[in-house]
Amino acid sequence: MPTSRAKDILRKFHKQITHRIPHLLTPMFRPLFFVFSAILLILAARAEEAGEENVNKISKSLSALEAAAKKGGVVAMAEYAEALAEEGRHMEQRMWLRRAAERGHLDSAYQLGHIYDYGVMIRNDQVEAIHWFRFAAERGHVDSFARYGMMLEHGIGTRVEKEEANKWYARGADAGNRFCMYLFAENKKASDPAMSFKYAKMGAEKGNHDCMLILSRHCLDGKVTKSDPFEACVWAVIASRLDSESHAEAMLLAAKADTSMHPAVLTEVSNRMARLNLIISDGRKKELEAEAAVTAKAAKDAESGDHEKTLSFAKRMQFGEGCMPDQKRAYGLIRKTAEAGSVKAMGMVGTCHIVGAGVPMDRAEGLKWLERAYKAGDMSAAQLLADLYLKGEEKDRDETLGLSWLMKAASGGHGPAQMRLAVHFESKQDYANMIVWLKAAVRSGEATALMGLHIAYRYGKGVKTDRTEAAAYAIAILENEEIDDRGLRMHLAQFMMGIPDEIQDAAQARADIISTRELAVAKR
């Protein structure tokens, strides 16, 4: 905490307690209280003295850096620019970074690129950003290769030049930049699998988890080398250990390996990580330990025979949460639970057959189990059936059948299906039915339906234009913590600024009803 801030807090606290607390104390404790308040004043004074001393030191340091920078030292210019940024003097910072960059300090050029790219205390300027990234890259600044290449690849501040971008990625990869290795391997997956494999392996061995996932997929598909599920599983597991965001994809890759390989895989994972000096961060290590503990408890709980606990453990095995993935064993548990009468498990068995998780892919068998789950009361199974007919492979699509299942799910109170149906009717310009299903979705707890109703009442789609009702839904959205779209919130706040006070009062009362009686009914 800055000393000036400490001083202000201490004095403010002293003022508050000396005004409010003494009369609450018994005479015996009042002397002790005044001793305490005196100590606070002493601490505040010392904080002020320390603050003045620090200001003097900073001032002297800045003066020394400024003098060195003005003598033409490029390193001093860069350090002075950094010190100016810490003082909030961003315009001067950019000026000195530019001077340092023009004299060959490439880190300064790279930093200028970031400042203009992300708009750090200045309006972002992609043309100026790519100028500085190119300036640094052309002079050999390795970290600039990736950023300049990405701007070329996506046409940011320039026209799209994917081949040129790949040249910079390759140059960065050959110079040892792990991110460039990933970008090049990713871009070459389809057009040049052998090249992709080469650079993915380079990046993987240097600890890039994205490269490990690409390499794992190459090892599975067998286009470059003979298919090697063991090697694919090893790289996938290492990726998941190093990076939590890679975990889900890594475990799906690892799930394709024979489970009999798992003990050997885990041994090789430990050996390879040691050989390549790949270290799991303390934070990730704690996450993995916590996941393993949860899975161990879930396994023990599943022994009770409770359906929910059994399915919870099965899902953890399916997705490799706290354990190696074992989809065959997971399917066995799910199937056994379904045959014991669990409606939820019936739907899960259907999904396993549809996607081939732990069992050979069999669409007909999957549809049979999903229909069985729906008849037993699982509306999410009807929603999944609708998706299979509406969004599945071309040969399996059937819009009439899909809409029929969507209607069944929506009529059964399934909120997401009700939202989907509202969107469908809007696309057909059937706004009356759109309103019916939006309101049903709100009653089912779907907060996203609030925006649809706000727009309907604001612009008169399917209902008469009603500013009070539109404002009520706007307020309900703004007060709903589940909706965290900043842009949407700013838009609605601007809308509310144009609503007269008398309408806002009525809208607030109506919003309270929407939030407590309509939207919240599903949550209760």
C-alpha positions as CSV (number, residue, x, y, z in Angstrom):
1,M,0.0,0.0,0.0
2,P,1.4,3.4,-0.9
3,T,2.4,5.3,2.2
4,S,0.2,8.3,1.4
5,R,-2.7,6.0,1.2
6,A,-1.7,4.4,4.5
7,K,-1.5,7.8,6.2
8,D,-5.0,8.8,4.9
9,I,-6.5,5.5,6.1
10,L,-4.9,5.7,9.6
11,R,-6.0,9.4,10.1
12,K,-9.5,8.7,8.8
13,F,-9.8,5.7,11.1
14,H,-8.5,7.8,14.0
15,K,-11.1,10.5,13.4
16,Q,-14.0,8.0,13.2
17,I,-13.1,6.1,16.4
18,T,-12.4,9.2,18.5
19,H,-15.8,10.6,17.6
20,R,-17.9,7.4,17.9
21,I,-16.3,5.0,20.3
22,P,-15.4,6.8,23.6
23,H,-19.0,7.3,24.8
24,L,-19.5,3.5,24.3
25,L,-16.7,2.5,26.7
26,T,-16.8,2.2,30.4
27,P,-14.5,4.7,32.3
28,M,-12.0,1.8,33.0
29,F,-11.3,1.3,29.3
30,R,-11.3,4.9,28.1
31,P,-7.5,5.6,29.0
32,L,-6.5,2.5,27.0
33,F,-8.6,3.7,24.1
34,F,-6.8,7.1,24.1
35,V,-3.4,5.4,24.2
36,F,-4.5,3.3,21.1
37,S,-5.7,6.5,19.3
38,A,-2.3,8.2,20.0
39,I,-0.5,5.2,18.5
40,L,-2.6,5.6,15.4
41,L,-1.5,9.2,15.0
42,I,2.1,8.3,15.5
43,L,1.8,5.6,12.8
44,A,0.1,8.1,10.5
45,A,3.0,10.6,11.0
46,R,5.6,7.9,10.3
47,A,3.7,6.9,7.1
48,E,3.7,10.5,6.0
49,E,7.5,10.8,6.6
50,A,8.1,7.5,4.8
51,G,6.0,8.7,1.9
52,E,8.0,12.0,1.6
53,E,11.2,10.0,1.7
54,N,10.0,7.6,-1.1
55,V,8.8,10.5,-3.2
56,N,12.3,12.1,-2.9
57,K,14.0,8.8,-3.8
58,I,11.7,8.3,-6.9
59,S,12.3,11.9,-7.9
60,K,16.0,11.5,-7.7
61,S,15.8,8.2,-9.6
62,L,13.7,9.7,-12.4
63,S,16.1,12.7,-12.6
64,A,19.1,10.3,-13.0
65,L,17.3,8.2,-15.7
66,E,16.2,11.4,-17.5
67,A,19.8,12.7,-17.5
68,A,21.1,9.4,-18.9
69,A,18.3,9.2,-21.5
70,K,19.1,12.7,-22.7
71,K,22.7,11.7,-23.2
72,G,21.6,9.2,-25.8
73,G,21.8,5.9,-24.0
74,V,19.1,3.7,-25.5
75,V,18.8,1.4,-22.5
76,A,18.4,4.5,-20.3
77,M,15.7,5.7,-22.6
78,A,13.8,2.4,-22.3
79,E,14.2,2.4,-18.5
80,Y,13.1,6.0,-18.3
81,A,10.0,5.2,-20.4
82,E,9.1,2.4,-18.0
83,A,9.5,4.7,-15.0
84,L,7.3,7.3,-16.7
85,A,4.6,4.7,-17.2
86,E,4.7,3.8,-13.5
87,E,4.2,7.5,-12.8
88,G,1.2,7.6,-15.2
89,R,3.0,9.9,-17.7
90,H,2.0,7.8,-20.7
91,M,2.4,10.4,-23.4
92,E,6.1,10.9,-22.4
93,Q,6.5,7.2,-22.1
94,R,5.5,6.7,-25.7
95,M,7.9,9.5,-26.8
96,W,10.9,7.9,-25.1
97,L,10.0,4.4,-26.3
98,R,9.9,5.8,-29.9
99,R,13.3,7.4,-29.4
100,A,14.8,4.2,-28.1
101,A,13.2,2.1,-30.8
102,E,14.5,4.4,-33.6
103,R,18.0,3.9,-32.1
104,G,17.7,0.2,-32.3
105,H,16.2,-0.9,-29.0
106,L,13.9,-3.6,-30.3
107,D,12.1,-4.3,-27.0
108,S,10.9,-0.7,-27.1
109,A,9.6,-1.2,-30.6
110,Y,7.8,-4.4,-29.5
111,Q,6.3,-2.6,-26.5
112,L,5.1,0.3,-28.7
113,G,3.4,-2.3,-30.9
114,H,1.5,-3.6,-27.9
115,I,0.5,-0.1,-26.7
116,Y,-1.0,0.7,-30.0
117,D,-2.5,-2.7,-30.6
118,Y,-4.4,-2.9,-27.2
119,G,-4.9,0.9,-26.8
120,V,-2.9,1.3,-23.6
121,M,-3.9,4.8,-22.3
122,I,-4.4,5.8,-26.0
123,R,-6.8,5.0,-28.7
124,N,-5.8,1.8,-30.4
125,D,-4.2,2.1,-33.8
126,Q,-3.7,-1.2,-35.6
127,V,-1.7,0.4,-38.5
128,E,0.7,2.0,-36.0
129,A,0.8,-1.3,-34.1
130,I,1.8,-3.4,-37.1
131,H,4.4,-0.8,-38.1
132,W,6.3,-1.3,-34.8
133,F,5.8,-5.1,-34.8
134,R,7.2,-5.3,-38.3
135,F,10.0,-2.8,-37.4
136,A,11.1,-5.2,-34.5
137,A,10.5,-8.4,-36.5
138,E,12.6,-7.3,-39.5
139,R,15.5,-6.6,-37.2
140,G,15.4,-10.0,-35.6
141,H,13.2,-9.5,-32.4
142,V,12.1,-13.1,-31.9
143,D,9.0,-12.3,-29.8
144,S,7.7,-9.9,-32.5
145,F,7.7,-12.8,-35.1
146,A,4.5,-14.3,-33.6
147,R,2.6,-11.0,-33.1
148,Y,3.5,-9.7,-36.6
149,G,2.6,-13.0,-38.2
150,M,-0.8,-13.0,-36.4
151,M,-1.6,-9.6,-37.7
152,L,-0.7,-10.7,-41.2
153,E,-2.7,-13.9,-40.9
154,H,-5.9,-12.1,-39.7
155,G,-5.5,-8.9,-41.7
156,I,-5.1,-6.6,-38.7
157,G,-3.9,-3.3,-39.8
158,T,-3.0,-4.7,-43.2
159,R,-4.4,-7.1,-45.8
160,V,-4.6,-10.8,-45.1
161,E,-1.3,-12.6,-46.0
162,K,-1.4,-16.1,-44.6
163,E,1.6,-17.5,-46.4
164,E,3.7,-14.5,-45.3
165,A,2.5,-15.1,-41.8
166,N,3.6,-18.7,-41.9
167,K,7.1,-17.6,-43.0
168,W,7.3,-15.5,-39.9
169,Y,6.0,-18.3,-37.7
170,A,8.5,-20.7,-39.2
171,R,11.3,-18.2,-38.6
172,G,10.2,-17.7,-35.0
173,A,10.0,-21.5,-34.5
174,D,13.5,-22.1,-35.8
175,A,14.7,-19.3,-33.5
176,G,13.2,-21.3,-30.5
177,N,9.9,-19.4,-30.0
178,R,7.4,-22.0,-28.6
179,F,4.3,-20.0,-29.5
180,C,5.5,-19.7,-33.1
181,M,6.0,-23.5,-33.1
182,Y,2.4,-23.9,-32.1
183,L,1.0,-21.4,-34.7
184,F,3.0,-22.9,-37.5
185,A,2.1,-26.5,-36.5
186,E,-1.6,-25.5,-36.3
187,N,-1.6,-23.8,-39.7
188,K,0.1,-26.7,-41.4
189,K,-2.1,-29.5,-40.0
190,A,-4.1,-30.0,-43.1
191,S,-1.8,-28.7,-45.9
192,D,1.4,-30.3,-44.7
193,P,0.9,-32.8,-41.9
194,A,4.6,-33.8,-41.9
195,M,5.7,-30.2,-41.3
196,S,3.0,-29.8,-38.7
197,F,4.1,-33.0,-36.9
198,K,7.8,-31.8,-36.9
199,Y,7.1,-28.4,-35.4
200,A,4.4,-29.8,-33.0
201,K,7.0,-32.2,-31.6
202,M,9.6,-29.3,-31.3
203,G,7.1,-27.3,-29.3
204,A,5.9,-30.2,-27.2
205,E,9.4,-31.1,-26.1
206,K,9.9,-27.5,-25.1
207,G,6.7,-27.6,-22.9
208,N,4.0,-26.0,-25.1
209,H,0.8,-27.8,-24.2
210,D,-1.0,-26.7,-27.4
211,C,1.8,-28.4,-29.4
212,M,1.3,-31.5,-27.3
213,L,-2.4,-31.7,-28.3
214,I,-1.6,-31.3,-32.0
215,L,1.1,-34.0,-31.7
216,S,-1.3,-36.3,-29.9
217,R,-3.8,-36.0,-32.7
218,H,-1.1,-36.7,-35.3
219,C,-0.1,-39.8,-33.3
220,L,-3.7,-41.0,-33.4
221,D,-4.6,-40.3,-37.0
222,G,-1.5,-42.1,-38.4
223,K,-1.1,-39.8,-41.5
224,V,2.5,-38.9,-40.8
225,T,3.7,-42.0,-38.8
226,K,2.0,-45.2,-37.9
227,S,-0.9,-44.7,-35.5
228,D,0.4,-44.8,-32.0
229,P,-2.3,-44.5,-29.3
230,F,0.2,-45.0,-26.5
231,E,2.3,-42.0,-27.6
232,A,-0.9,-39.9,-28.2
233,C,-2.0,-40.7,-24.7
234,V,1.3,-39.8,-23.2
235,W,1.4,-36.3,-24.8
236,A,-2.3,-35.7,-24.0
237,V,-1.8,-36.5,-20.3
238,I,1.3,-34.3,-20.1
239,A,-0.7,-31.4,-21.6
240,S,-3.5,-31.9,-19.1
241,R,-1.1,-31.8,-16.2
242,L,0.6,-28.6,-17.4
243,D,-2.5,-26.7,-18.3
244,S,-6.0,-26.8,-16.8
245,E,-7.6,-25.3,-20.0
246,S,-6.2,-28.2,-22.1
247,H,-7.6,-30.8,-19.8
248,A,-10.9,-31.5,-21.4
249,E,-9.5,-31.9,-25.0
250,A,-6.5,-33.9,-23.7
251,M,-8.7,-36.4,-21.8
252,L,-10.8,-36.9,-24.9
253,L,-7.7,-37.8,-26.8
254,A,-6.4,-40.0,-24.0
255,A,-9.8,-41.8,-23.8
256,K,-9.0,-43.3,-27.3
257,A,-6.1,-45.3,-25.9
258,D,-6.6,-48.9,-24.6
259,T,-7.1,-48.6,-20.8
260,S,-4.6,-51.5,-20.3
261,M,-1.9,-49.0,-21.4
262,H,-2.7,-46.6,-18.6
263,P,-0.1,-47.9,-16.0
264,A,2.7,-47.8,-18.6
265,V,1.4,-44.4,-19.9
266,L,1.6,-42.9,-16.4
267,T,5.2,-44.2,-15.9
268,E,6.2,-42.8,-19.3
269,V,4.6,-39.5,-18.5
270,S,6.7,-39.1,-15.3
271,N,9.9,-40.2,-17.0
272,R,9.4,-37.9,-20.0
273,M,8.5,-34.9,-17.9
274,A,11.7,-35.4,-15.9
275,R,13.8,-35.9,-19.0
276,L,12.4,-32.7,-20.7
277,N,12.5,-30.8,-17.4
278,L,8.7,-30.1,-17.6
279,I,7.5,-28.8,-14.2
280,I,3.9,-28.7,-13.1
281,S,3.2,-25.3,-11.4
282,D,2.3,-25.4,-7.7
283,G,-1.2,-24.1,-8.5
284,R,-1.8,-26.8,-11.1
285,K,-0.4,-29.4,-8.8
286,K,-2.9,-28.4,-6.1
287,E,-5.7,-28.5,-8.7
288,L,-4.8,-32.0,-9.7
289,E,-4.5,-33.2,-6.1
290,A,-8.0,-31.7,-5.4
291,E,-9.5,-33.4,-8.5
292,A,-8.0,-36.8,-7.5
293,A,-9.4,-36.4,-4.0
294,V,-12.9,-35.6,-5.3
295,T,-12.8,-38.6,-7.6
296,A,-11.6,-41.0,-4.9
297,K,-14.5,-39.8,-2.7
298,A,-16.9,-40.2,-5.7
299,A,-15.7,-43.8,-6.2
300,K,-16.4,-44.6,-2.6
301,D,-19.8,-42.9,-2.6
302,A,-20.8,-44.9,-5.7
303,E,-20.4,-48.1,-3.8
304,S,-23.6,-47.2,-1.9
305,G,-25.6,-47.9,-5.0
306,D,-27.2,-44.4,-5.0
307,H,-28.0,-43.6,-8.7
308,E,-26.9,-40.0,-8.6
309,K,-23.6,-40.8,-6.9
310,T,-22.9,-43.6,-9.3
311,L,-23.6,-41.4,-12.3
312,S,-21.4,-38.6,-10.8
313,F,-18.5,-41.1,-10.5
314,A,-19.1,-42.4,-14.1
315,K,-19.0,-38.9,-15.6
316,R,-15.7,-38.2,-13.8
317,M,-14.3,-41.5,-15.4
318,Q,-15.7,-40.5,-18.8
319,F,-13.9,-37.2,-18.8
320,G,-10.8,-38.1,-16.9
321,E,-11.4,-35.8,-13.9
322,G,-9.0,-36.8,-11.2
323,C,-8.2,-40.1,-12.9
324,M,-7.3,-41.6,-16.3
325,P,-10.4,-41.7,-18.6
326,D,-12.1,-45.1,-18.8
327,Q,-15.1,-44.8,-21.0
328,K,-15.8,-48.5,-21.1
329,R,-16.1,-48.8,-17.4
330,A,-18.1,-45.6,-17.2
331,Y,-20.5,-46.9,-19.8
332,G,-20.9,-50.1,-17.8
333,L,-21.9,-48.2,-14.7
334,I,-24.3,-45.9,-16.6
335,R,-25.9,-48.8,-18.4
336,K,-26.4,-50.7,-15.1
337,T,-27.9,-47.7,-13.5
338,A,-30.3,-47.1,-16.4
339,E,-31.5,-50.7,-16.3
340,A,-32.1,-50.2,-12.5
341,G,-34.6,-47.5,-13.5
342,S,-32.6,-44.2,-13.5
343,V,-34.2,-41.9,-16.0
344,K,-31.2,-39.7,-16.2
345,A,-29.0,-42.7,-16.9
346,M,-31.2,-43.7,-19.8
347,G,-30.5,-40.5,-21.5
348,M,-26.8,-40.9,-20.8
349,V,-26.8,-44.4,-22.3
350,G,-28.4,-42.9,-25.4
351,T,-25.7,-40.2,-25.7
352,C,-22.9,-42.8,-25.3
353,H,-24.3,-44.8,-28.2
354,I,-24.7,-41.7,-30.4
355,V,-21.1,-40.5,-29.9
356,G,-19.5,-43.9,-29.3
357,A,-18.3,-43.3,-25.8
358,G,-17.2,-46.6,-24.2
359,V,-19.3,-48.5,-26.7
360,P,-19.4,-48.8,-30.6
361,M,-21.3,-45.9,-32.2
362,D,-24.9,-46.9,-32.9
363,R,-27.4,-44.2,-33.8
364,A,-30.4,-46.5,-33.8
365,E,-29.6,-47.8,-30.3
366,G,-29.0,-44.3,-29.1
367,L,-32.3,-43.0,-30.4
368,K,-34.1,-45.9,-28.7
369,W,-32.6,-45.1,-25.3
370,L,-33.3,-41.4,-25.7
371,E,-36.9,-42.0,-26.5
372,R,-37.1,-44.3,-23.5
373,A,-35.7,-41.5,-21.3
374,Y,-38.2,-39.0,-22.7
375,K,-41.2,-41.4,-22.1
376,A,-39.9,-41.7,-18.5
377,G,-40.0,-37.9,-18.1
378,D,-36.6,-36.6,-19.2
379,M,-37.3,-33.5,-21.3
380,S,-33.6,-33.0,-21.9
381,A,-33.6,-36.3,-23.9
382,A,-36.4,-34.8,-26.1
383,Q,-34.2,-31.7,-26.6
384,L,-31.2,-33.9,-27.7
385,L,-33.5,-35.8,-30.1
386,A,-34.5,-32.5,-31.6
387,D,-30.9,-31.5,-32.0
388,L,-30.0,-34.8,-33.7
389,Y,-32.8,-34.3,-36.3
390,L,-32.2,-30.6,-36.8
391,K,-28.4,-30.3,-36.5
392,G,-27.2,-33.8,-37.2
393,E,-25.5,-35.1,-40.3
394,E,-27.2,-34.2,-43.6
395,K,-28.4,-37.7,-44.3
396,D,-30.1,-37.9,-40.8
397,R,-31.8,-34.5,-40.8
398,D,-35.5,-34.3,-40.6
399,E,-36.9,-30.8,-39.8
400,T,-40.5,-31.9,-39.2
401,L,-39.4,-34.6,-36.8
402,G,-36.9,-32.3,-35.1
403,L,-39.5,-29.6,-34.5
404,S,-41.9,-32.2,-33.2
405,W,-39.3,-33.3,-30.5
406,L,-38.5,-29.6,-29.8
407,M,-42.2,-28.9,-29.1
408,K,-42.4,-32.0,-26.9
409,A,-39.4,-30.8,-24.8
410,A,-40.7,-27.2,-24.6
411,S,-44.2,-28.4,-23.7
412,G,-42.6,-30.4,-20.9
413,G,-41.1,-27.3,-19.4
414,H,-37.5,-27.5,-20.7
415,G,-36.3,-23.9,-20.7
416,P,-33.6,-24.2,-23.4
417,A,-36.1,-25.9,-25.7
418,Q,-38.6,-23.1,-25.1
419,M,-35.9,-20.6,-26.0
420,R,-35.1,-22.5,-29.2
421,L,-38.7,-22.6,-30.1
422,A,-39.1,-18.9,-29.6
423,V,-36.1,-18.3,-31.9
424,H,-37.6,-20.6,-34.5
425,F,-41.0,-18.8,-34.5
426,E,-39.1,-15.4,-34.7
427,S,-37.3,-16.7,-37.8
428,K,-40.7,-17.5,-39.3
429,Q,-42.0,-14.1,-38.3
430,D,-44.6,-15.7,-36.1
431,Y,-44.2,-13.2,-33.3
432,A,-47.3,-14.2,-31.3
433,N,-45.9,-17.7,-30.7
434,M,-42.5,-16.2,-30.1
435,I,-43.9,-14.2,-27.2
436,V,-45.7,-17.3,-25.8
437,W,-42.5,-19.3,-25.7
438,L,-40.3,-16.4,-24.4
439,K,-42.7,-16.0,-21.5
440,A,-42.7,-19.8,-20.9
441,A,-38.8,-19.7,-20.9
442,V,-38.8,-17.0,-18.3
443,R,-41.1,-19.0,-16.1
444,S,-38.7,-22.0,-16.6
445,G,-35.8,-19.8,-15.3
446,E,-34.2,-18.8,-18.6
447,A,-32.7,-15.4,-17.9
448,T,-31.7,-15.0,-21.6
449,A,-35.4,-14.8,-22.5
450,L,-35.7,-11.5,-20.7
451,M,-33.8,-9.7,-23.6
452,G,-36.2,-11.1,-26.2
453,L,-39.2,-9.8,-24.3
454,H,-37.5,-6.4,-23.8
455,I,-37.0,-6.1,-27.5
456,A,-40.6,-7.3,-28.2
457,Y,-42.1,-4.6,-26.0
458,R,-39.7,-2.0,-27.0
459,Y,-40.3,-2.3,-30.8
460,G,-43.7,-3.9,-30.8
461,K,-42.9,-7.4,-32.1
462,G,-45.9,-9.7,-31.4
463,V,-47.2,-7.2,-28.8
464,K,-48.1,-3.6,-28.6
465,T,-45.2,-1.2,-27.9
466,D,-45.1,-0.7,-24.2
467,R,-42.3,1.4,-22.7
468,T,-43.2,0.5,-19.1
469,E,-43.0,-3.2,-19.9
470,A,-39.8,-2.8,-22.0
471,A,-38.2,-0.9,-19.1
472,A,-39.3,-3.5,-16.6
473,Y,-37.5,-6.3,-18.6
474,A,-34.5,-4.0,-19.0
475,I,-34.4,-3.5,-15.2
476,A,-34.8,-7.3,-14.6
477,I,-31.8,-7.9,-16.9
478,L,-29.7,-5.3,-15.2
479,E,-30.5,-6.7,-11.8
480,N,-29.8,-10.3,-12.8
481,E,-26.3,-11.5,-11.9
482,E,-26.4,-14.4,-14.4
483,I,-26.3,-11.9,-17.3
484,D,-22.8,-10.4,-17.4
485,D,-22.7,-9.0,-20.9
486,R,-21.0,-5.7,-20.3
487,G,-22.0,-4.3,-23.7
488,L,-25.6,-5.3,-23.2
489,R,-25.7,-3.7,-19.8
490,M,-24.3,-0.4,-21.1
491,H,-26.9,-0.4,-23.9
492,L,-29.8,-1.0,-21.5
493,A,-28.5,1.6,-19.0
494,Q,-28.5,4.2,-21.8
495,F,-32.1,3.1,-22.7
496,M,-33.2,3.6,-19.1
497,M,-31.7,7.1,-19.0
498,G,-34.3,8.1,-21.6
499,I,-37.2,6.7,-19.5
500,P,-39.2,9.3,-17.4
501,D,-39.2,8.8,-13.6
502,E,-42.9,8.0,-13.4
503,I,-42.5,5.2,-15.9
504,Q,-39.3,4.0,-14.1
505,D,-41.2,3.6,-10.8
506,A,-43.9,1.5,-12.5
507,A,-41.3,-0.5,-14.4
508,Q,-39.3,-1.2,-11.2
509,A,-42.5,-2.6,-9.5
510,R,-43.2,-4.8,-12.6
511,A,-39.5,-5.9,-12.7
512,D,-39.7,-7.0,-9.1
513,I,-42.7,-9.2,-10.1
514,I,-40.8,-10.6,-13.1
515,S,-37.7,-11.4,-11.0
516,T,-39.4,-12.8,-7.9
517,R,-42.6,-14.5,-9.3
518,E,-41.8,-15.4,-12.9
519,L,-38.1,-15.9,-13.4
520,A,-37.5,-17.2,-9.9
521,V,-40.4,-19.7,-9.9
522,A,-38.2,-22.4,-11.6
523,K,-35.4,-21.8,-9.1
524,R,-37.7,-22.4,-6.2
